[in-house]
Amino acid sequence: MTYRLEFLMRVLRAGFHFLSADMDTVWLSNPFNYISYDTSITIQGQTHKQTKMSGGFIIIHATSKGLKLWQDVIKCQNQNLVDLREQQHLQRKRPTSDFTEQECINNRLNTTEMNLLDPYLFPDGRSFFDLHRPQSRGIVPVVIHGNWLVGLEAKIKRLQSWNLLASTGSSCDPLENGIPYSLSKRSNPVRIRIRILAYNRLQSLQRLLESLQAANYLNDSVALDISVDRPSSEAGSSEKKRWKQVMEYVGDGETHPSKFKWSHGPLSIIVHKKHVGLLGQWTVSTDHQDVQLFLEDDVVVSPHFYIFLKQAIDFYYINESNYDSRMFGLSMQHQHTVLGQRTGFSVRSIEKELNETGAPRFFKYQLVGTWGAVFFPEHWRAFLEWITTIKIENIEEGCTPGGLLSTQWWVSRHLAGRMWTHWFIRFVYERGWYSLYTNFPNREALIVCYRESGLNFNVTRGPMNPIVEHLQSNVHLNFTKHLPVFDYHFSLIDQPALLSIRHNLWHRHYFINQCRIIEENHKVAPKLIKPKSNTPTHIKGVENKTRIIRSIHNPLLEEVTLPPSSDCFKWFLLFELIFVFPVVLLIVLGACVINRKKHTSRRKPFSR
């Protein structure tokens, strides 16, 4: 112990700041992005028991105050070793834990400038493994300290149960690395296929088809599939009438020819035999190996979308030197939604974060952009194979951890079979994958959603963004290999490989599934449990909307209250009538008797 302290002292004297961490810490991100570089702060460290500092993760600045502080710690620890040898702790009736380096540090914090690191970003073993405080607030820790547990074997066993131990041998087990490059083994060239998902919005579909027809395809042959869903048995006459209008226009692919003529390649009309919803339309299995562009019928495409798409695929998918095994495809919309929200933290702004990283034209983000989603065939096939193993009707299967808004979407829509994106979000979350996004000037996009009235919007809102009218090679086609990667919370990720182990932080064995709790308390239609308006929150600056979202994942938040059942409430009233009311009555009567005696005793001297 003294050797380590003396070595760190030599580091400070050489003019270097140091970060000292115990071997039982788990690093999930770069801690230097979260500590202060203010040299007026002498020491920083992990919070221990709310007001103390843990000696297992500390940062000391190489200043005169830092040198003096560390020299005092060394002297204190040397004296501790003397006292322990002389068994002074027995004479003073103090535990041996009072004679440690950590106590020496904490005894000197009142006399120096110090900074306790965020306890949710740098949790100790009890906070993370036992109380689940960071996870319950949708916060991904930076460094987890494996303390609050005695013995090396016990700590290894705990890490293994959470799947956070890479190996116990001399080498580490490899992390999820996406899908390896395999185009060199293919004999067929890479083709692009456009797949339109339609139902009963004829005008929207015609607008999309007109924009596709007018685009520049560089004389390539591009296959177009139009998938049309059927009305459900509960559909009204008006809904069925609008569906028939769509069918009259596109045809059925067999007896009734299509009125729409596709002049850029083969056209296929796919009419489902029964109502499958968006989930069924998106996840229908195909046997081809094409790169697929999915378009719902309320979007339009830029005349230049295919030029961009083809060059992006050549650069990021076909070119092996630029291939990223974790990138599942492209999202051709302008992204505006941050899926992950965290209790006690403001929602990140995509534009602000991109500006702070140099305003790149392209970036990688975990969320799939459904307004123009492009999937590489190997990654999409992996998703289709995965979803066949999922019990889609089970609400528990759909909950995603980490404070993601997708759980709110799932709880509110799963009974109607409306969701498909939630399954892909969870699939990507478990693997640590991401998509390519654009960041063009003026929020321009190559594919723009008109936000038509339907499953996702109650009323038509019009185009979301301006569309790219004029293609500029130095702006729209200036691809680069090394791009910033952002997680669901839109936090910049230094090591994308670590994204693949994040789902272990919300290990199902240790968490009560809040989706199931919400469903059981809302038999008619699942919805979010609203906190009482007069309930104080222990985290300042958190809006009610954010707290409601957190209630799905967080059994620990004080502001979440479950509505009592009517039977329990009746028993509660009966208990009050039988026990509480008589006690209160006796107290009141006793107070009246005492007060009467006082008045009587005061009147006696004047009775003469």
Beta strands, then each sheet from edge to edge (+ up, - down):
strand 1: 18-21
strand 2: 25-27
strand 3: 43-48
strand 4: 52-60
strand 5: 114-116
strand 6: 143-145
strand 7: 192-198
strand 8: 223-228
strand 9: 267-271
strand 10: 291-296
strand 11: 299-301
strand 12: 327-334
strand 13: 362-365
strand 14: 373-375
strand 15: 434-438
strand 16: 447-449
strand 17: 485-486
strand 18: 492-493
sheet 1: 1+ 4- 3+ 5+
sheet 2: 2+ 6-
sheet 3: 9+ 8+ 7+ 10+ 14- 12+ 15+ 13- 17- 18+
sheet 4: 11+ 16-
end
